[in-house]
Amino acid sequence: MPSMRCGNCGRDDHVQAIPAVYDEGRTSTSGSYRGVGIGYRGGGIGVSHHGGFHQSTSMTELAAAIAPAPQTTSGEVISALFFVEFLVAIMALLSLLVLKTGSSERISGAGIAGMLFLPLFSVALLVFIGWQIVKAFRTRSLVRKGQPRAILLWRAGRYCFRCGVVTAESGLFEPLEFRQLVWNQGGYGHLPR
């Protein structure tokens, strides 16, 4: 196990392992709520029930600066994108069907342009959403493959709160420099922060 002394000041009283600093800088909250409402409408009294669930994570700047990997798109977001893509595909098909079965009366150029806008916009939206889904899958795959290599380097680091530097086997680093070193080790250093 590496020494818990700071590589800069040589002291150990304000030094902590990188995983501990990261965990202390993250806060997750979740909860649910329920409500009942009573109202007057249409000559009668109505009762409504509602509720929901929320979940969020916040992070200090230091924790974000030493994150072992970039945030990737969650499975829920990817599923939502698939659903939106499905709806847009139906919209495109329906608009093309309306164009095909339209009346045989003479239509002005502006009318044709207006009728073509929806299918063309739908196709463009399908391509854009499809590309976002492909990027999300590629990013998740890249991070999952490289994270075991990156985590080994990340776990060996230690942060000195006195000096504001990370001590690693290869030297002293500012937190953002250390993160870049870790991400490069994992093969995802080129991804956006």
Secondary structure, 3 states (H helix, E strand, C coil): CCCCCCCCCCCCCCEEEHHHHHHHCEEEEEEEEEEEEEEEECCEEEEEEEEEEEEEEEECHHHHHCCCCCCCCCHHHHHHHHHHHHHHHHHHHHHHHHHHCCCCCCCCHHHHHHHHHHHHHHHHHHHHHHHHHHHHHHHHHHHHHHHHHHHHHHHHCEEECCCCEEEECCEEECHHHHHHHHHHHHCCCCCCC
